[in-house]
Every structure is written in structure tokens, then in C-alpha cells.
Amino acid sequence: MRWALLLLMLLAAPLRAEEVVLGLSRDQVAISTNFDGSEIILYGAIKREEPIPAADPLHVIVTVSGPLAPVTVRRKERRFGIWVNVDAVDVDAAPSFYAIATSGPWNEAISDTEDLRHRISIPRAIRSVGAPMSVAEPQAFSDAVIRIRKENGLYQLDEGGVELRQSTLFSTEIDMPANLTEGDYAIRIFLTRGGEVLSTYETSIDVSKVGLERWLFELSREQPLIYGLMSLAIAIAAGWGASAAFRLVRSG
């Protein structure tokens, strides 16, 4: 049914240069108290006015980017037996989440020049204007952000993760981890041939907290004193309950 709708859209659309017709399995991700991650399915088709060129294969690149935010990265060294901060670099803007899926090997899908122009790859999605002259190897700080967020599942590169059928229909699945940041998540689709970008398409999905998670979040922002007192009361009650249960077990 999904592919039939896309084909109908292709037939109804006016013929122009190769372009994307895109669909989403959902346009919103709800973060609740039991949220443990989600999955977004993107599917689309390519409309064109000429036969498919036989020379270079078509590639599709999909990126999903979370809200941008500055990050301060610190480097520690062992001095006199203790670890201390010796350098700090402010990364101007790093996406809280960034996933890339391609229909083939990265080096075949996009050239370095086009990657630089459109800021597609993970390192180029991070903006860092500069570091203090006293800091050695400033690039290592941006690399640290990438390494840590890859380990947490927040930065992903899935080469071959886009299924492309007869250079016309494509689909991919993006795994969204549990530790997502609220906000608009930008989705970009790139059609490339011979490493050159032929067409782009952009849309977004909304990621937001709902239910008890939303209430607690808003309480912590709007009434921090009440939120703090409530958290303290819950902690005291939990401690008292655990102590009572331990005494009951020992007496039994």
C-alpha cells in the first residue's frame, strides 16, 4: 500500500529533474516514562523526466539531525597523582543526535567537495569556529564529542542502510535511542550520482515528552523549588522504605 501511494504521487506530479517524493512512518516521537527508544521508517520514490542514466548509479543519503547545542569539552591530565582539567574547548554547535544512512559505500555516494558544501558527514555536521591558541590538537576535542556520542548510540553511520530498488523506490529505518533530546529533528534526503548532489529534500519530525514525563519536566523548569522538595521527599521515603524492608527481612 505504501509503495502504491508513492507511485500514484509520481504519476500525478509534474515531470522535472530527478526529485524525491518522501513518506514517514510517523511525524512525531513521544517520550514517556517508559520510553526505551523508537524507530522511524522513511520511504520514498524518485521522479524524473528522462530515462535513468546508464553511466553512474544513483545513490540516496538520508540524515536525521537533532537540535544543535554548544558543548564544552575538557581534557584532563594526571598531575601530582590526581586528574585535573588542563584544557577546554567550546564546540559552537553539535547535534544532540545525528544519523546517516546511505544506499552504498560512503566514498561512492558523495564526494568530499559536496560533503563540505552540504555538511553531511558527522564531523562536518559539528560546528567549531576555533580554539584558544594555547590548546594543542583542537580537532581532538570535536573527535571526543563524536566518539562519546557514537558509544551512546547518538551518532550513527549506516553505509548500505538505504534500500534502493531499480533506482526509483527507496526506504530506510533510523533507530532513535532512549536518551533523546526534545525538539525538531531535521531530515534531509540527498540524491547523488558520481558523488555529485542532484537534488535535496528536507522535512522534520517533532520529539517531545508526554504524560508524567512532560509534567515533571515542566515542573522542574517552572517550579524548581517544588520539584526539588518533591524529589527530596521521594528520596527520603524510598530510603525509609528500603530500611524498613531490610529490618523486616532480618527479623524474619
Stockholm file with secondary structure:
# STOCKHOLM 1.0

chainA/1-252         MRWALLLLMLLAAPLRAEEVVLGLSRDQVAISTNFDGSEIILYGAIKREEPIPAADPLHVIVTVSGPLAPVTVRRKERRFGIWVNVDAVDVDAAPSFYAIATSGPWNEAISDTEDLRHRISIPRAIRSVGAPMSVAEPQAFSDAVIRIRKENGLYQLDEGGVELRQSTLFSTEIDMPANLTEGDYAIRIFLTRGGEVLSTYETSIDVSKVGLERWLFELSREQPLIYGLMSLAIAIAAGWGASAAFRLVRSG
#=GR chainA/1-252 SS CHHHHHHHHHHHSCCCSSEEEEEESCSEEEECTTCCCEEEEEEEEEECSSCCCSSSCEEEEEEEECCEEEEEEEEEEEETTEEEEEEEEEEEEEESCEEEEESSCHHHHCCHHHHHHHTCSHHHHSBCCCCCTTCSCTHHHHHHHHHHHHHTTSEEEETTCSEEETTTEEEEEEEECSSCCSEEEEEEEEEEETTEEEEEEEEEEEEEECHHHHHHHHHHHHCHHHHHHHHHHHHHHHHHHHHHHHHHHHHC
#=GC SS_cons         CHHHHHHHHHHHSCCCSSEEEEEESCSEEEECTTCCCEEEEEEEEEECSSCCCSSSCEEEEEEEECCEEEEEEEEEEEETTEEEEEEEEEEEEEESCEEEEESSCHHHHCCHHHHHHHTCSHHHHSBCCCCCTTCSCTHHHHHHHHHHHHHTTSEEEETTCSEEETTTEEEEEEEECSSCCSEEEEEEEEEEETTEEEEEEEEEEEEEECHHHHHHHHHHHHCHHHHHHHHHHHHHHHHHHHHHHHHHHHHC
//
